[in-house]
Amino acid sequence: MRNSINAYNSILDLVGNTPLVRLNRITESLSGNYYAKLEAFNPGHSAKDRIAVYIVEEAERKGILKKGSTIIETTSGNTGFSLAMVSMVKGYECILAVSSKSSPDKIDMLRAMGAKVYVCPAHVSADDPRSYYEVAKRLHKETPDSIYINQYFNELNIEAHYHSTGKEIWEQTGGKITHLVACSGTGGTISGIARYLKEQNPKIKVLGVDAYGSVLKKYHETGEFDHNEVYPYRIEGLGKNLIPKSTDFNAIDRYIKVTDEDSAHMAREIAHKEGMFMGYTSGAAMQAVKQYHLEGEFGQDSHVVILFPDHGSRYMSKVFSDEWMKNQGFFQGKTAPQPKEVEYIK
């Protein structure tokens, strides 16, 4: 009798069920137990694969998307790549409005996946016609038979992580998780996970990570949008200059802010100490863990899950580039581990 072939139907069947890995060396000085949820193990190398598949398949189910349709989205890079991947597999066109803050690596990958890319200035207000939000809206109006994903204001962004990531973390920790630490950009990831976990155990604390130059932390604490909080920063996919409706602020207990510089060095430290080649926002999440620890947030019995959203390969021209780090002034007075020099044999 011939054995059946054990193969997936498409690359999209590999989305989800990412591993949870204990952190060891980088948390040696910290009280408690720490685990990284490695979203880079998704086929598109980020957590955004989850919302891309979920939202597109919901649109198909409702008859909004059909053969020949165009998917349009605003993205800092990762959601765009995931949508381009889904579009390629399912036969849709893909148009992406991308922030100029996105690394050249990300933009090149979007183009490689067949997407039409519009690069928009990062440091303009959200309602500026040149902003990637407004450009995506305009492209949607101008493109027949198109759908605008609009992850910042799409409740399905939260649902995708409620039904997958949150459930996975609960099961992988056997319900022992006490804290979740996750970066907050659109807020769908942290909100969806938070909703699921708090339904299982309301005592679980959900700790958000925000950037200096973003409005999220102050809005969470005061309910006020403060324009004075907004200024340019370098971290991609973290923080916002608007209030995304895909963030459930009631499900998040606290926010802490991290700097561009500390987050960049922490991404490098994760690679050096744990052998995990993770992205800029993973560095931000780990930096936040250390800051939360300094504030006494964790104890010996804590089981802390940290969401590492994407892979370091998307930041080769940024945090893993010595030249970029030098140009930002990030090496000044730092003793962080540096890459070894390359020797050329002649």
Solvent accessible surface area in square Angstrom, and as a share of the most:
residue,aa,sasa,rsa
1,M,241,1.08
2,R,227,0.83
3,N,134,0.69
4,S,106,0.68
5,I,161,0.82
6,N,159,0.82
7,A,75,0.58
8,Y,151,0.58
9,N,146,0.75
10,S,40,0.26
11,I,76,0.39
12,L,18,0.09
13,D,73,0.38
14,L,72,0.36
15,V,30,0.17
16,G,12,0.12
17,N,127,0.65
18,T,2,0.01
19,P,43,0.27
20,L,40,0.20
21,V,54,0.31
22,R,118,0.43
23,L,6,0.03
24,N,85,0.44
25,R,133,0.49
26,I,3,0.01
27,T,11,0.07
28,E,138,0.62
29,S,97,0.63
30,L,26,0.13
31,S,30,0.19
32,G,21,0.20
33,N,38,0.19
34,Y,3,0.01
35,Y,32,0.12
36,A,0,0.00
37,K,0,0.00
38,L,9,0.04
39,E,0,0.00
40,A,7,0.05
41,F,130,0.54
42,N,1,0.00
43,P,29,0.18
44,G,0,0.00
45,H,77,0.34
46,S,1,0.01
47,A,4,0.03
48,K,40,0.17
49,D,0,0.00
50,R,9,0.03
51,I,1,0.00
52,A,1,0.00
53,V,22,0.13
54,Y,54,0.20
55,I,4,0.02
56,V,0,0.00
57,E,77,0.35
58,E,32,0.14
59,A,5,0.04
60,E,54,0.24
61,R,169,0.62
62,K,114,0.48
63,G,52,0.50
64,I,93,0.47
65,L,9,0.05
66,K,120,0.51
67,K,197,0.83
68,G,51,0.49
69,S,1,0.01
70,T,10,0.06
71,I,0,0.00
72,I,0,0.00
73,E,0,0.00
74,T,0,0.00
75,T,0,0.00
76,S,23,0.15
77,G,1,0.01
78,N,17,0.09
79,T,3,0.02
80,G,0,0.00
81,F,27,0.11
82,S,0,0.00
83,L,0,0.00
84,A,1,0.01
85,M,9,0.04
86,V,0,0.00
87,S,2,0.01
88,M,110,0.49
89,V,67,0.38
90,K,65,0.28
91,G,51,0.49
92,Y,23,0.09
93,E,112,0.50
94,C,9,0.05
95,I,27,0.13
96,L,0,0.00
97,A,0,0.00
98,V,0,0.00
99,S,9,0.06
100,S,58,0.37
101,K,43,0.18
102,S,4,0.03
103,S,0,0.00
104,P,77,0.48
105,D,33,0.17
106,K,5,0.02
107,I,31,0.16
108,D,81,0.42
109,M,49,0.22
110,L,0,0.00
111,R,151,0.55
112,A,85,0.66
113,M,49,0.22
114,G,53,0.51
115,A,9,0.07
116,K,111,0.47
117,V,26,0.15
118,Y,76,0.29
119,V,80,0.46
120,C,6,0.04
121,P,56,0.35
122,A,26,0.20
123,H,117,0.52
124,V,26,0.15
125,S,65,0.42
126,A,23,0.18
127,D,112,0.58
128,D,26,0.13
129,P,105,0.66
130,R,135,0.49
131,S,4,0.02
132,Y,24,0.09
133,Y,16,0.06
134,E,48,0.21
135,V,13,0.07
136,A,0,0.00
137,K,85,0.36
138,R,111,0.40
139,L,10,0.05
140,H,65,0.29
141,K,173,0.73
142,E,107,0.48
143,T,31,0.18
144,P,116,0.73
145,D,67,0.35
146,S,21,0.13
147,I,24,0.12
148,Y,34,0.13
149,I,4,0.02
150,N,39,0.20
151,Q,4,0.02
152,Y,5,0.02
153,F,83,0.35
154,N,28,0.15
155,E,82,0.37
156,L,31,0.15
157,N,1,0.00
158,I,2,0.01
159,E,55,0.25
160,A,3,0.02
161,H,0,0.00
162,Y,52,0.20
163,H,101,0.45
164,S,30,0.20
165,T,0,0.00
166,G,0,0.00
167,K,88,0.37
168,E,20,0.09
169,I,0,0.00
170,W,58,0.20
171,E,103,0.46
172,Q,75,0.33
173,T,18,0.11
174,G,62,0.60
175,G,20,0.19
176,K,135,0.57
177,I,2,0.01
178,T,45,0.26
179,H,15,0.07
180,L,0,0.00
181,V,0,0.00
182,A,0,0.00
183,C,14,0.09
184,S,0,0.00
185,G,9,0.09
186,T,10,0.06
187,G,3,0.03
188,G,0,0.00
189,T,15,0.09
190,I,0,0.00
191,S,0,0.00
192,G,0,0.00
193,I,0,0.00
194,A,0,0.00
195,R,80,0.29
196,Y,31,0.12
197,L,0,0.00
198,K,43,0.18
199,E,113,0.51
200,Q,71,0.31
201,N,46,0.23
202,P,106,0.67
203,K,176,0.75
204,I,1,0.01
205,K,70,0.30
206,V,0,0.00
207,L,0,0.00
208,G,0,0.00
209,V,0,0.00
210,D,0,0.00
211,A,1,0.00
212,Y,101,0.38
213,G,2,0.01
214,S,0,0.00
215,V,1,0.01
216,L,0,0.00
217,K,52,0.22
218,K,65,0.27
219,Y,60,0.23
220,H,43,0.19
221,E,105,0.47
222,T,73,0.42
223,G,50,0.48
224,E,108,0.49
225,F,72,0.30
226,D,28,0.15
227,H,142,0.63
228,N,137,0.70
229,E,43,0.19
230,V,54,0.31
231,Y,110,0.42
232,P,85,0.53
233,Y,27,0.10
234,R,90,0.33
235,I,0,0.00
236,E,2,0.01
237,G,37,0.36
238,L,2,0.01
239,G,0,0.00
240,K,17,0.07
241,N,37,0.19
242,L,23,0.11
243,I,40,0.20
244,P,1,0.01
245,K,155,0.66
246,S,0,0.00
247,T,11,0.06
248,D,28,0.15
249,F,32,0.14
250,N,149,0.76
251,A,9,0.07
252,I,6,0.03
253,D,58,0.30
254,R,77,0.28
255,Y,4,0.01
256,I,12,0.06
257,K,22,0.09
258,V,1,0.00
259,T,54,0.32
260,D,18,0.09
261,E,49,0.22
262,D,43,0.22
263,S,0,0.00
264,A,0,0.00
265,H,15,0.07
266,M,13,0.06
267,A,0,0.00
268,R,6,0.02
269,E,33,0.15
270,I,1,0.00
271,A,29,0.23
272,H,88,0.39
273,K,68,0.29
274,E,33,0.15
275,G,68,0.66
276,M,19,0.09
277,F,69,0.29
278,M,8,0.04
279,G,0,0.00
280,Y,0,0.00
281,T,7,0.04
282,S,0,0.00
283,G,0,0.00
284,A,0,0.00
285,A,0,0.00
286,M,0,0.00
287,Q,25,0.11
288,A,0,0.00
289,V,0,0.00
290,K,45,0.19
291,Q,40,0.18
292,Y,0,0.00
293,H,39,0.18
294,L,154,0.77
295,E,102,0.46
296,G,59,0.57
297,E,28,0.12
298,F,15,0.06
299,G,33,0.32
300,Q,138,0.61
301,D,123,0.64
302,S,9,0.06
303,H,45,0.20
304,V,0,0.00
305,V,0,0.00
306,I,0,0.00
307,L,4,0.02
308,F,0,0.00
309,P,20,0.13
310,D,0,0.00
311,H,49,0.22
312,G,0,0.00
313,S,40,0.26
314,R,2,0.01
315,Y,1,0.00
316,M,95,0.42
317,S,42,0.27
318,K,19,0.08
319,V,0,0.00
320,F,32,0.13
321,S,23,0.15
322,D,52,0.27
323,E,112,0.50
324,W,39,0.14
325,M,0,0.00
326,K,122,0.52
327,N,106,0.54
328,Q,49,0.22
329,G,19,0.18
330,F,8,0.03
331,F,43,0.18
332,Q,142,0.63
333,G,87,0.84
334,K,77,0.33
335,T,138,0.80
336,A,27,0.21
337,P,53,0.34
338,Q,76,0.34
339,P,59,0.37
340,K,189,0.80
341,E,157,0.71
342,V,106,0.61
343,E,148,0.66
344,Y,178,0.68
345,I,161,0.82
346,K,233,0.99
